[in-house]
Amino acid sequence: MTEPENHTCPLCDRTSIAPYHHDKARDYLSCQTCNLVFVPPTQHLTSADEKAYYDLHDNQAGDPAYRRFLDRLFTPLNQRLAPNSLGLDFGCGAGPALAQMFEEAGHTVALFDPYYAPDESVLSERYDFITLSEVVEHLAEPGKELDDLWNGLAPGGWLGIMTKRIRDQEAFRTWHYIADPTHIGFFSEATFQWMTRRWSSMGIPAILVIAGNDVVLIEKGWADGARP
């Protein structure tokens, strides 16, 4: 097993790390500050192997079953959006069904994916909502990437995240989610609570909404409560 004292949390950048689980393939470490459980970087796939694994997915935008799956994020987020909102589907994959669903609802959605839609110019815009559907568990640097996306939200905007959450250490040992070799970061409700406290401490309120077993929404408020 890798030594936890040699690692820094990729979300909060702290070094208070403890062993969490170990299987035949990988080690899993737990941050004692933000509760993120993560795979050490030396055990991540290469970019080429990661892309090859993603290419095996067959998520079609018109697949009714896939759209029902995405509806767990789409419906609670869409209910909170103003008409004609501008969004970003971050990590959209090869078949951006979620973006299509929001566009069918009257919104405009930009796409970004490091492999399938790598136009980084969209990351410099400001958005009314940003979605990450089954994405955060793949991020090697979630602290930096989530901070960048938070900064890309307009006041009053929403960050919509779909990812399966850790329940407890016992359930983690037999959890199917850790069998995917591209899943390297695992969030719990406590992790999302830490994130919103941290963002709120920067002067702009972050309001966490638990919208389902695998969906959280985070609203970005206005500095000093200066809601228009």
C-alpha positions in Angstrom: 0.0 0.0 0.0 1.2 3.5 -0.8 2.3 5.6 2.2 -0.4 8.2 2.9 2.1 10.7 4.4 3.7 11.1 0.9 0.5 12.5 -0.5 -1.5 15.8 -0.6 -5.2 15.9 -1.1 -6.1 16.9 -4.7 -9.2 18.8 -3.5 -8.1 20.8 -0.5 -4.3 20.5 -0.8 -3.9 19.3 2.8 -1.5 16.6 4.0 -3.7 15.0 6.7 -4.1 11.8 4.8 -5.0 8.3 6.1 -5.4 4.9 4.4 -9.0 4.1 3.6 -9.1 0.9 1.5 -6.9 -1.3 -0.7 -7.8 -3.8 -3.3 -5.9 -5.8 -5.9 -5.7 -2.9 -8.3 -5.3 0.3 -6.3 -5.0 2.1 -3.0 -7.6 4.5 -1.7 -6.6 7.4 0.6 -8.9 9.6 2.7 -8.4 13.2 3.4 -9.1 14.1 7.1 -9.9 17.7 6.2 -12.4 17.5 3.3 -13.3 13.8 3.4 -12.4 13.2 -0.2 -11.3 9.6 -0.9 -8.8 9.4 -3.8 -6.5 7.2 -5.7 -2.8 8.3 -5.6 -1.6 9.8 -8.8 1.0 7.1 -9.4 -1.9 4.7 -9.9 -3.9 6.8 -12.4 -4.3 5.6 -16.0 -2.3 7.3 -18.7 -4.2 9.7 -20.9 -4.1 7.2 -23.7 -5.5 4.4 -21.6 -8.1 6.7 -20.1 -9.3 7.8 -23.6 -9.4 4.2 -24.8 -11.6 3.3 -21.8 -14.0 6.2 -22.6 -14.2 5.1 -26.2 -15.8 1.9 -25.1 -18.8 3.9 -23.8 -21.9 4.0 -26.1 -23.9 6.9 -24.6 -26.2 8.1 -27.4 -28.0 11.4 -27.1 -31.3 9.9 -28.4 -31.2 6.8 -26.1 -34.3 7.0 -23.9 -32.7 4.9 -21.1 -29.7 7.2 -21.0 -31.9 10.3 -21.0 -33.9 8.9 -18.0 -30.6 8.4 -16.2 -29.6 12.0 -16.9 -33.0 13.3 -15.9 -32.0 12.9 -12.3 -29.7 15.9 -12.8 -31.7 17.7 -15.6 -35.0 18.0 -13.9 -34.0 19.5 -10.5 -31.6 21.9 -12.1 -33.9 23.0 -14.9 -36.6 23.8 -12.4 -34.2 26.4 -10.9 -33.1 28.1 -14.1 -34.4 31.2 -15.7 -35.7 31.0 -19.3 -33.0 31.1 -22.0 -30.1 30.5 -19.5 -26.5 30.0 -20.8 -24.9 26.8 -19.6 -21.7 24.7 -19.9 -21.7 20.9 -20.0 -18.2 20.2 -18.6 -17.0 16.7 -19.5 -19.7 16.3 -22.0 -18.3 13.1 -23.5 -18.7 11.9 -27.1 -22.6 12.0 -26.9 -23.6 15.2 -25.1 -27.2 14.1 -24.3 -27.5 16.3 -21.3 -26.7 19.4 -23.2 -29.3 18.4 -25.8 -31.9 18.1 -23.1 -31.2 21.6 -21.8 -31.3 23.0 -25.3 -34.6 21.3 -25.9 -35.8 23.2 -22.8 -34.8 26.5 -24.4 -31.3 27.1 -23.0 -28.0 27.5 -24.8 -25.2 25.1 -23.8 -21.5 25.2 -24.6 -19.5 22.0 -24.6 -16.2 21.1 -23.1 -14.4 17.7 -22.8 -10.6 17.2 -22.9 -11.0 14.4 -25.4 -14.2 15.0 -27.3 -14.7 18.8 -27.3 -11.4 20.3 -26.3 -12.1 23.9 -27.1 -10.7 25.7 -24.0 -12.0 29.1 -25.1 -15.4 28.2 -23.7 -13.9 28.0 -20.2 -13.3 31.8 -20.2 -17.0 32.6 -20.4 -19.5 33.2 -17.6 -22.4 30.8 -17.2 -25.8 30.7 -15.6 -25.3 27.0 -15.0 -22.5 24.4 -15.3 -23.1 20.7 -15.3 -20.8 17.8 -14.5 -22.5 14.5 -15.1 -20.4 11.6 -13.9 -17.3 13.8 -14.2 -15.9 14.8 -10.8 -14.9 11.2 -10.0 -12.5 11.4 -13.0 -10.8 14.7 -12.1 -7.1 14.4 -11.2 -7.0 18.0 -9.8 -10.6 18.5 -8.5 -9.6 21.4 -6.3 -8.2 23.5 -9.2 -10.8 22.4 -11.7 -13.8 22.9 -9.5 -12.5 26.3 -8.3 -12.1 27.4 -12.0 -15.7 26.3 -12.8 -17.1 28.0 -9.6 -15.3 31.2 -10.8 -16.9 30.8 -14.2 -20.4 30.9 -12.7 -22.4 34.2 -12.8 -23.9 35.3 -9.5 -27.1 33.4 -9.0 -25.8 30.5 -11.1 -25.9 26.9 -10.4 -23.3 24.1 -10.4 -25.0 20.7 -11.0 -23.0 17.6 -10.1 -24.0 14.0 -10.6 -21.7 11.5 -9.0 -22.4 8.5 -6.7 -21.6 9.4 -3.1 -19.7 7.5 -0.5 -21.9 6.1 2.2 -19.4 4.6 4.6 -16.2 2.7 4.7 -17.8 -0.8 4.9 -20.0 -0.2 1.8 -17.0 1.2 0.0 -15.2 -2.1 0.0 -17.7 -3.8 -2.2 -18.8 -0.7 -4.2 -19.1 -1.2 -7.9 -18.1 2.4 -8.5 -14.5 1.8 -7.5 -14.1 -1.0 -10.1 -14.0 1.6 -12.9 -10.2 2.4 -13.4 -11.0 5.9 -14.5 -12.7 6.8 -11.2 -10.0 8.3 -9.0 -11.9 10.7 -6.6 -14.9 9.8 -4.5 -17.1 12.4 -2.8 -19.4 12.2 0.2 -22.0 14.6 1.4 -19.4 15.8 3.9 -17.1 16.6 1.0 -19.7 18.8 -0.7 -20.4 20.5 2.6 -16.7 21.3 3.0 -16.6 22.7 -0.6 -19.6 25.0 0.0 -18.2 26.3 3.3 -14.9 27.0 1.7 -16.4 28.9 -1.2 -18.7 30.8 1.1 -15.6 31.8 3.2 -14.3 33.7 0.1 -17.2 36.2 0.4 -19.7 34.8 -2.0 -22.3 32.4 -0.5 -22.5 28.9 -1.8 -25.7 27.1 -1.0 -25.8 23.3 -1.2 -28.9 21.4 -2.3 -28.9 17.6 -2.0 -31.2 16.8 -4.9 -30.9 13.0 -4.9 -28.7 10.1 -4.0 -26.2 11.0 -6.7 -27.1 14.6 -7.5 -26.0 17.9 -5.7 -26.8 21.4 -6.8 -24.7 24.4 -5.6 -26.1 27.9 -6.0 -23.7 30.8 -6.3 -24.9 33.8 -4.4 -23.9 37.5 -4.6 -21.0 39.2 -2.9 -22.1 40.8 0.4 -25.6 39.5 -0.3 -26.1 42.2 -3.0 -28.8 40.3 -4.9 -30.2 42.6 -7.6 
